[in-house]
Amino acid sequence: MLYYLYDNTFEGFLTCVFDAYYRKESPARMVSEDSAIPLFTETHPVITDADKSGRVFQGLEKKISKSALNMLFICYLSEIEDIELILFRYIQKALASPISIEVNFADDDVLALAKIYKKVSNEITHIKQFVRFQKTADGIFFSIMDPLYNVLPLCSDFFQDRYADQPWIIYDSRRNYGLFYDREKTETVHFDHPPVSLKTGNITREQQDETESAFQDLWNDYLKAVTIQQRKNLRLQRQFMPKRFWKYLIEK
């Protein structure tokens, strides 16, 4: 078996594709550099190269549409097991085919990526819907989430446009990184000790802005006042608002 080891970035993955073509190989897996490798497995360390990845991208631009290229990146962020191999097979078919393969859903890999794309897109929608900010004592609006897929990079522009006048952090507790917007630009941040509970997403009273708890109480009082108890439908709530998000919702 042949394993390609890379830095777990999309640019690194495209470099893997370039090396596979250049070396005329079909790797059994493409995995992160720090992954556990079975004994007696041949490995090829891949060094991310912007020129190599760019050449693969340019080749794909001639074969598939911009929306399909975007789909490849979104599916890559799903982080599902062996997504690299599915994408690699798709790229091989796209480059070899005289016509576009984008809507050939009779092909297993085209169909698989279409399903993955739908799941990741739904998760993006959920993050946009269910992010709840809490104002900290230093004036930053903080939110914590636990998305199934690595979708924060795909939500950055949305939140930057929507909350352009206030500094905020959206933190991915599963992957231990977040996006920090300082009213001018968005950058990636990491916390060794996040300022909130990773289980509940709650900021302690000491870390909250002095008005935050009052606003949360007002919000809860409002929701209680408008709720019609006789029309409560928890099953329908779970359908439109997955229960895994409830712990982060102030109103819940």
C-alpha positions as CSV (number, residue, x, y, z in Angstrom):
1,M,0.0,0.0,0.0
2,L,1.1,3.5,-0.8
3,Y,0.2,6.4,1.5
4,Y,0.6,10.1,0.6
5,L,1.3,12.2,3.7
6,Y,0.4,15.9,3.4
7,D,-0.3,19.0,5.6
8,N,-4.1,18.6,5.6
9,T,-4.8,21.7,3.5
10,F,-6.7,21.9,0.2
11,E,-3.6,23.3,-1.5
12,G,-1.7,20.3,-0.1
13,F,-4.3,17.9,-1.4
14,L,-4.0,19.4,-4.9
15,T,-0.2,19.0,-4.6
16,C,-0.9,15.3,-3.9
17,V,-2.9,15.1,-7.1
18,F,0.0,16.7,-9.0
19,D,2.5,14.2,-7.5
20,A,0.3,11.2,-8.2
21,Y,0.1,12.2,-11.9
22,Y,3.8,13.1,-12.1
23,R,4.9,9.8,-10.4
24,K,2.2,7.8,-12.3
25,E,0.9,6.4,-9.0
26,S,-2.5,5.7,-7.4
27,P,-2.1,6.1,-3.6
28,A,-4.2,3.9,-1.4
29,R,-4.8,6.9,0.9
30,M,-3.9,10.5,1.3
31,V,-3.6,11.3,5.0
32,S,-2.4,13.9,7.4
33,E,1.4,13.9,8.2
34,D,0.7,13.0,11.9
35,S,-1.7,10.1,11.1
36,A,-0.9,6.6,12.3
37,I,0.6,4.6,9.5
38,P,0.2,0.8,9.3
39,L,3.5,-1.3,9.4
40,F,5.1,-2.1,6.1
41,T,3.3,0.8,4.3
42,E,5.1,2.7,1.7
43,T,4.8,6.5,2.2
44,H,5.4,9.5,0.0
45,P,5.7,12.8,1.9
46,V,4.1,15.6,-0.1
47,I,5.4,19.1,0.3
48,T,2.7,21.7,-0.4
49,D,3.6,23.6,-3.5
50,A,1.6,26.6,-4.8
51,D,2.8,26.1,-8.4
52,K,1.9,22.4,-8.5
53,S,-1.5,22.9,-6.9
54,G,-2.1,25.9,-9.2
55,R,-1.4,23.8,-12.3
56,V,-4.0,21.2,-11.1
57,F,-6.5,23.9,-10.5
58,Q,-5.9,25.5,-13.9
59,G,-6.4,22.1,-15.5
60,L,-9.7,21.6,-13.7
61,E,-10.9,25.1,-14.8
62,K,-10.8,23.8,-18.4
63,K,-12.9,20.8,-17.6
64,I,-15.5,21.8,-15.0
65,S,-17.5,24.9,-14.1
66,K,-16.7,27.3,-11.3
67,S,-19.6,25.9,-9.3
68,A,-18.1,22.4,-9.6
69,L,-14.7,23.7,-8.5
70,N,-16.3,25.3,-5.5
71,M,-18.1,22.1,-4.8
72,L,-14.8,20.2,-4.6
73,F,-13.5,22.6,-2.0
74,I,-16.7,22.5,0.1
75,C,-16.6,18.6,0.0
76,Y,-13.0,18.7,1.0
77,L,-14.0,20.6,4.2
78,S,-16.4,17.8,5.1
79,E,-13.4,15.9,6.5
80,I,-15.1,12.6,6.1
81,E,-12.9,9.6,6.0
82,D,-11.0,9.2,2.7
83,I,-12.7,12.3,1.1
84,E,-9.3,12.8,-0.6
85,L,-9.7,9.6,-2.6
86,I,-13.2,10.4,-3.7
87,L,-12.1,13.8,-4.8
88,F,-9.0,12.3,-6.5
89,R,-11.1,9.8,-8.5
90,Y,-13.5,12.6,-9.5
91,I,-10.6,14.8,-10.7
92,Q,-9.1,11.8,-12.7
93,K,-12.5,11.3,-14.4
94,A,-13.0,15.0,-15.0
95,L,-9.6,15.5,-16.6
96,A,-9.9,12.4,-18.7
97,S,-13.5,12.9,-20.0
98,P,-14.1,14.8,-23.3
99,I,-17.3,16.2,-21.8
100,S,-18.3,17.5,-18.4
101,I,-19.0,14.8,-15.8
102,E,-20.7,17.2,-13.3
103,V,-24.2,15.9,-13.7
104,N,-23.3,12.2,-14.5
105,F,-25.0,10.9,-11.3
106,A,-24.8,7.4,-12.6
107,D,-21.1,7.6,-11.6
108,D,-20.6,6.6,-7.9
109,D,-18.1,9.4,-7.2
110,V,-20.1,12.1,-8.8
111,L,-23.2,11.0,-6.8
112,A,-21.2,10.7,-3.6
113,L,-19.8,14.2,-3.8
114,A,-23.3,15.6,-4.6
115,K,-24.6,14.0,-1.4
116,I,-21.6,15.3,0.7
117,Y,-22.0,18.8,-0.8
118,K,-25.6,18.8,0.3
119,K,-24.7,17.8,3.8
120,V,-22.0,20.4,4.2
121,S,-24.2,23.1,2.7
122,N,-27.0,22.3,5.2
123,E,-24.4,22.6,8.0
124,I,-23.4,26.0,6.7
125,T,-27.0,27.1,6.8
126,H,-27.3,25.8,10.4
127,I,-24.3,27.7,11.6
128,K,-25.7,30.9,10.1
129,Q,-29.0,30.3,11.7
130,F,-28.0,29.2,15.2
131,V,-24.9,31.2,16.1
132,R,-25.7,33.1,19.3
133,F,-23.3,35.8,20.5
134,Q,-22.6,36.8,24.1
135,K,-20.8,40.1,24.9
136,T,-17.7,39.7,26.9
137,A,-16.3,42.2,29.4
138,D,-13.7,43.4,26.9
139,G,-16.4,44.2,24.3
140,I,-16.1,41.2,22.0
141,F,-19.1,39.2,21.0
142,F,-18.3,35.6,21.5
143,S,-20.0,32.5,20.1
144,I,-19.0,28.8,20.3
145,M,-20.2,26.1,18.0
146,D,-19.5,22.4,17.3
147,P,-20.2,21.9,13.6
148,L,-20.1,18.4,12.1
149,Y,-17.9,19.7,9.2
150,N,-15.2,22.3,9.0
151,V,-17.5,25.0,7.7
152,L,-16.3,28.2,9.5
153,P,-14.1,29.3,6.6
154,L,-17.2,29.1,4.4
155,C,-19.2,31.3,6.8
156,S,-16.6,34.0,7.3
157,D,-17.9,36.5,4.6
158,F,-21.5,36.1,5.8
159,F,-20.8,37.1,9.4
160,Q,-18.3,39.8,8.4
161,D,-20.9,41.4,6.3
162,R,-23.8,40.9,8.7
163,Y,-21.9,42.1,11.8
164,A,-19.5,44.6,10.3
165,D,-19.7,47.1,13.1
166,Q,-18.7,45.0,16.0
167,P,-15.8,42.7,16.9
168,W,-16.7,39.0,17.2
169,I,-15.3,35.5,17.6
170,I,-16.9,32.3,16.4
171,Y,-15.1,29.3,17.9
172,D,-15.2,25.7,16.7
173,S,-14.9,23.6,19.8
174,R,-14.5,20.4,17.8
175,R,-11.4,21.6,15.9
176,N,-10.1,24.1,18.5
177,Y,-9.9,27.2,16.4
178,G,-12.0,30.2,15.7
179,L,-12.5,33.2,13.5
180,F,-11.8,36.7,15.0
181,Y,-13.2,39.8,13.3
182,D,-11.7,43.1,14.5
183,R,-14.0,45.4,12.4
184,E,-11.4,45.4,9.6
185,K,-10.3,41.9,8.9
186,T,-11.0,38.3,9.9
187,E,-8.2,36.0,11.1
188,T,-7.9,32.6,12.7
189,V,-7.3,32.3,16.4
190,H,-6.6,29.4,18.8
191,F,-7.2,29.2,22.6
192,D,-5.4,26.9,25.0
193,H,-8.1,27.8,27.5
194,P,-11.2,29.0,25.8
195,P,-13.1,31.7,27.8
196,V,-16.3,29.7,27.7
197,S,-17.5,26.3,28.7
198,L,-17.0,23.9,25.7
199,K,-20.0,21.9,26.9
200,T,-22.5,24.7,27.3
201,G,-21.0,27.6,25.4
202,N,-21.8,29.8,28.4
203,I,-19.5,32.7,29.5
204,T,-19.1,33.1,33.2
205,R,-20.7,36.1,34.9
206,E,-17.2,37.5,35.6
207,Q,-16.3,37.4,31.9
208,Q,-19.6,38.8,30.7
209,D,-20.2,42.4,29.9
210,E,-22.3,44.0,32.7
211,T,-25.3,44.3,30.5
212,E,-25.2,40.8,28.9
213,S,-27.1,38.9,31.6
214,A,-29.9,41.5,31.6
215,F,-30.3,41.2,27.8
216,Q,-30.4,37.4,28.1
217,D,-33.1,37.6,30.7
218,L,-35.1,40.0,28.6
219,W,-34.8,37.7,25.6
220,N,-36.0,34.7,27.6
221,D,-38.9,36.7,29.1
222,Y,-40.0,37.8,25.6
223,L,-39.9,34.2,24.2
224,K,-41.9,32.9,27.2
225,A,-44.5,35.6,26.7
226,V,-45.0,34.8,22.9
227,T,-44.9,31.0,23.3
228,I,-48.3,29.3,23.1
229,Q,-47.8,26.3,25.4
230,Q,-50.7,24.3,23.7
231,R,-48.9,24.5,20.4
232,K,-45.5,23.3,21.5
233,N,-44.2,20.6,19.1
234,L,-40.8,19.3,20.2
235,R,-40.6,16.9,17.3
236,L,-41.0,19.7,14.8
237,Q,-38.5,21.8,16.7
238,R,-35.9,19.0,16.4
239,Q,-36.6,18.8,12.7
240,F,-35.9,22.4,12.0
241,M,-33.5,23.0,14.9
242,P,-31.3,20.0,15.5
243,K,-31.0,19.2,19.2
244,R,-27.1,19.2,19.1
245,F,-27.4,23.0,18.7
246,W,-29.8,23.6,21.7
247,K,-27.0,23.8,24.3
248,Y,-25.7,26.9,22.5
249,L,-29.0,28.7,22.1
250,I,-29.7,31.3,24.8
251,E,-33.4,30.9,24.3
252,K,-33.3,27.2,25.1
